[in-house]
């Protein structure tokens, strides 16, 4: 197994452990969702072939989530080899509360992930790898604004554009600015998709304007009219 494939295993398949009901709950018991669960949580997770995995989880009040995981290498490398730089992966989707298991369930593309409330302000990520996988609430953390590749549905109208991300279902108004936005409009018009939904892949980031969010397109990738999530 190459190092890159091992990294994917740690972040994906290795997190499948503990997907059953919590052993502390008896049949028929239900645990209401904590009222203050939404927020940003961060921490360093153990890693078998790197120094650590820096993880940040955004649990949005609208039940969408973003998960950023960054592999941090040791300063030293085997003789004759250059250190491999940090590698970052992203997950996104919907989160729910499993009352029977008293767990947070993250569902999106890739394996389902589960977390339990470890202590006040702490979440523990279920993982097959040894060691505690603890994320602590970070009240000072900014909103998610990383530039990421997004697969979703776009639609253009006379009043602007909207984009619905497939795995999370989150819908954003698209900022009317930049070359990527103009390219999106051109493709809709060229394929007679104006006013219709089209499966779209873009790179973009979120910005906050007033009380709302807008998606700023950094790069247009593809558009397929007549299809959707």
C-alpha positions as CSV (number, residue, x, y, z in Angstrom):
1,X,0.0,0.0,0.0
2,X,1.5,3.4,-1.0
3,X,1.6,6.2,1.4
4,X,-1.1,8.1,-0.4
5,X,-3.5,5.2,-0.3
6,X,-2.7,4.6,3.3
7,X,-3.7,8.3,4.0
8,X,-7.0,7.7,2.2
9,X,-7.6,4.6,4.4
10,X,-7.0,6.5,7.6
11,X,-9.4,9.3,6.6
12,X,-12.0,7.1,5.1
13,X,-12.3,3.5,5.8
14,X,-10.6,3.8,9.1
15,X,-13.4,5.9,10.4
16,X,-16.0,3.3,9.9
17,X,-15.4,1.7,13.4
18,X,-18.2,2.1,15.9
19,X,-21.0,2.6,13.5
20,X,-23.4,0.5,15.6
21,X,-25.5,1.6,18.6
22,X,-23.7,3.0,21.6
23,X,-23.1,0.2,24.1
24,X,-24.2,2.5,26.9
25,X,-27.7,2.9,25.7
26,X,-30.3,0.2,26.4
27,X,-33.2,-0.8,24.1
28,X,-35.7,2.0,23.6
29,X,-33.6,4.7,25.2
30,X,-33.4,8.0,23.4
31,X,-31.0,10.9,23.9
32,X,-32.2,14.3,22.7
33,X,-29.8,16.3,20.6
34,X,-27.8,18.9,22.6
35,X,-29.1,22.4,21.8
36,X,-25.6,23.8,21.3
37,X,-24.2,21.1,19.1
38,X,-23.7,23.2,16.0
39,X,-20.3,25.0,15.8
40,X,-16.7,24.5,14.8
41,X,-14.5,21.8,16.3
42,X,-10.8,21.3,15.8
43,X,-8.0,19.0,17.0
44,X,-5.0,16.9,16.0
45,X,-5.9,13.2,15.4
46,X,-3.4,10.3,15.7
47,X,-1.8,9.1,12.4
48,X,0.0,5.9,11.8
49,X,2.3,7.1,9.0
50,X,2.6,10.9,9.7
51,X,3.1,13.3,12.6
52,X,-0.6,14.0,13.0
53,X,-3.9,14.8,11.1
54,X,-5.1,18.3,11.7
55,X,-8.9,18.2,11.5
56,X,-11.5,20.9,11.6
57,X,-15.2,20.2,11.5
58,X,-17.9,22.8,10.7
59,X,-21.3,21.6,12.0
60,X,-23.6,24.2,10.4
61,X,-27.0,25.1,12.0
62,X,-28.7,24.2,8.7
63,X,-27.4,20.7,9.1
64,X,-24.7,20.9,6.4
65,X,-21.1,20.1,7.4
66,X,-17.6,20.7,6.1
67,X,-14.7,18.5,7.3
68,X,-11.1,19.5,6.5
69,X,-8.3,17.1,7.3
70,X,-4.6,18.0,6.8
71,X,-1.9,15.4,7.0
72,X,1.2,16.8,8.8
73,X,4.5,15.1,8.1
74,X,7.4,14.7,10.5
75,X,10.3,17.1,10.0
76,X,12.6,14.2,9.3
77,X,12.5,11.9,6.3
78,X,14.3,8.6,5.4
79,X,17.8,8.9,4.1
80,X,17.8,10.1,0.5
81,X,14.1,11.1,0.5
82,X,12.5,14.5,0.6
83,X,9.7,15.1,3.1
84,X,6.3,14.9,1.6
85,X,4.5,18.2,2.1
86,X,1.1,18.6,3.9
87,X,-1.9,17.0,2.1
88,X,-5.4,18.3,2.6
89,X,-8.7,16.5,2.0
90,X,-12.2,17.8,2.3
91,X,-15.5,16.1,3.1
92,X,-19.0,17.7,3.0
93,X,-22.6,16.5,3.4
94,X,-25.4,16.5,5.9
95,X,-25.2,15.8,9.6
96,X,-28.0,14.3,11.8
97,X,-28.4,13.3,15.4
98,X,-29.0,9.6,16.1
99,X,-31.1,9.6,19.3
100,X,-30.8,5.8,19.8
101,X,-27.0,5.8,19.7
102,X,-26.5,9.4,21.0
103,X,-24.2,10.1,18.1
104,X,-23.7,12.7,15.4
105,X,-23.9,11.1,12.0
106,X,-22.0,12.7,9.0
107,X,-23.4,11.5,5.7
108,X,-22.0,12.5,2.3
109,X,-19.7,11.1,-0.4
110,X,-17.5,8.4,1.0
111,X,-17.9,6.5,4.2
112,X,-20.3,7.5,6.9
113,X,-18.7,9.0,10.0
114,X,-19.9,9.1,13.6
115,X,-19.0,11.1,16.6
116,X,-20.0,11.1,20.3
117,X,-20.1,13.9,22.8
118,X,-17.0,13.2,24.8
119,X,-17.2,16.0,27.3
120,X,-18.7,19.5,27.2
121,X,-17.3,21.2,24.1
122,X,-15.6,18.0,22.9
123,X,-16.5,15.4,20.2
124,X,-14.9,12.0,19.8
125,X,-14.6,10.7,16.2
126,X,-15.1,6.9,15.9
127,X,-12.1,5.4,14.3
128,X,-10.5,2.0,13.9
129,X,-7.0,3.4,14.5
130,X,-5.8,3.5,18.2
131,X,-5.8,6.6,20.3
132,X,-8.3,9.2,21.1
133,X,-9.7,11.2,18.2
134,X,-10.9,14.3,20.0
135,X,-12.1,17.5,18.5
136,X,-12.7,20.5,20.7
137,X,-15.1,23.4,20.1
138,X,-13.2,26.4,18.7
139,X,-15.4,29.5,19.3
140,X,-12.8,31.7,17.6
141,X,-12.7,29.7,14.4
142,X,-13.8,31.5,11.2
143,X,-16.5,30.3,8.9
144,X,-15.6,27.8,6.3
145,X,-14.1,29.8,3.4
146,X,-11.6,27.3,1.8
147,X,-11.4,27.1,-2.0
148,X,-12.8,23.6,-2.9
149,X,-14.1,21.7,-5.8
150,X,-17.9,21.4,-5.7
151,X,-20.3,19.2,-7.6
152,X,-23.9,20.4,-7.8
153,X,-26.7,21.8,-9.8
154,X,-26.6,25.3,-11.2
155,X,-29.4,27.4,-12.7
156,X,-29.2,30.8,-14.3
157,X,-32.1,33.3,-14.4
158,X,-32.5,37.0,-15.1
159,X,-31.9,37.8,-11.5
160,X,-28.7,35.8,-11.1
161,X,-27.4,32.3,-10.5
162,X,-27.9,29.7,-7.9
163,X,-25.8,26.6,-7.0
164,X,-27.0,23.5,-5.0
165,X,-24.2,21.3,-3.8
166,X,-25.1,17.6,-4.3
167,X,-23.8,15.9,-1.2
168,X,-25.0,18.5,1.4
169,X,-28.0,19.9,-0.4
170,X,-26.8,23.4,0.6
171,X,-28.0,26.1,-1.9
172,X,-26.1,29.4,-2.4
173,X,-26.6,32.4,-4.6
174,X,-23.6,32.8,-6.9
175,X,-21.7,36.0,-6.7
176,X,-22.0,38.0,-9.9
177,X,-18.3,38.6,-10.3
178,X,-15.2,37.2,-12.0
179,X,-14.3,35.2,-15.2
180,X,-15.6,31.9,-13.8
181,X,-19.1,33.3,-13.2
182,X,-19.1,34.7,-16.8
183,X,-18.0,31.3,-18.1
184,X,-20.8,29.6,-16.2
185,X,-23.4,32.0,-17.8
186,X,-21.9,31.5,-21.3
187,X,-22.2,27.7,-21.0
188,X,-25.8,27.9,-19.9
189,X,-26.6,30.2,-22.8
190,X,-24.6,28.1,-25.3
191,X,-26.4,24.9,-24.3
192,X,-29.9,26.6,-24.1
193,X,-29.9,25.8,-20.4
194,X,-31.0,29.3,-19.3
195,X,-33.6,28.8,-16.5
196,X,-32.9,25.1,-16.4
197,X,-30.9,23.0,-13.9
198,X,-27.6,21.6,-15.1
199,X,-25.1,19.4,-13.4
200,X,-22.1,21.6,-12.7
201,X,-18.6,21.3,-11.3
202,X,-16.7,24.4,-10.2
203,X,-14.1,25.5,-7.8
204,X,-15.2,28.1,-5.3
205,X,-15.3,29.6,-1.8
206,X,-18.0,31.0,0.4
207,X,-18.2,34.6,1.5
208,X,-20.5,36.2,4.0
209,X,-22.6,39.2,2.9
210,X,-24.8,40.6,5.6
211,X,-26.7,37.7,7.1
212,X,-26.3,35.5,4.1
213,X,-23.7,33.6,2.1
214,X,-22.7,33.7,-1.5
215,X,-20.6,31.3,-3.5
216,X,-17.7,33.0,-5.3
217,X,-16.6,31.0,-8.4
218,X,-12.8,30.7,-8.7
219,X,-12.8,28.3,-11.6
220,X,-15.4,26.9,-14.0
221,X,-14.8,23.1,-14.8
222,X,-17.8,21.4,-16.5
223,X,-21.5,21.8,-17.1
224,X,-24.0,19.1,-18.3
225,X,-27.5,20.3,-19.1
226,X,-30.5,18.1,-18.5
227,X,-28.9,16.2,-15.6
228,X,-28.8,16.8,-11.9
229,X,-27.8,15.4,-8.5
